[in-house]
Amino acid sequence: MSINIRPLKDRIVVKPLESEEKTAGGIYLPDTAKEKPMQGEVVAVGPGKYIEEKGDRVPPPLKKGEKVIYGKYAGTDVRVAGEEFKIIEVKDVLAKIE
């Protein structure tokens, strides 16, 4: 997938993973009852945070293609080319899924 969006500073663009359509007991959930996913795949990574004192940039510890877990209210929802994405600061990423 190729998108035309490039995050700035220490932000990443995440494609949220699909939420479950069915519960463990086999009950199908309507769209209104589904929780928003807090997991996604990194599709773009910014250049990193600039530290003026050192005159250097610290690259984010994430790479394109990695799966992450982020905070429930983290980031900003955006729609690009008909697809939903989240722009999240690296500090709001809670964990990588391996």
Summary of the structure (lengths in Angstrom):
residues: 98
radius of gyration: 15.5
end to end distance: 20.8
largest distance: 56.4
contacts: 233
relative contact order: 0.30
helix: 6%
strand: 43%
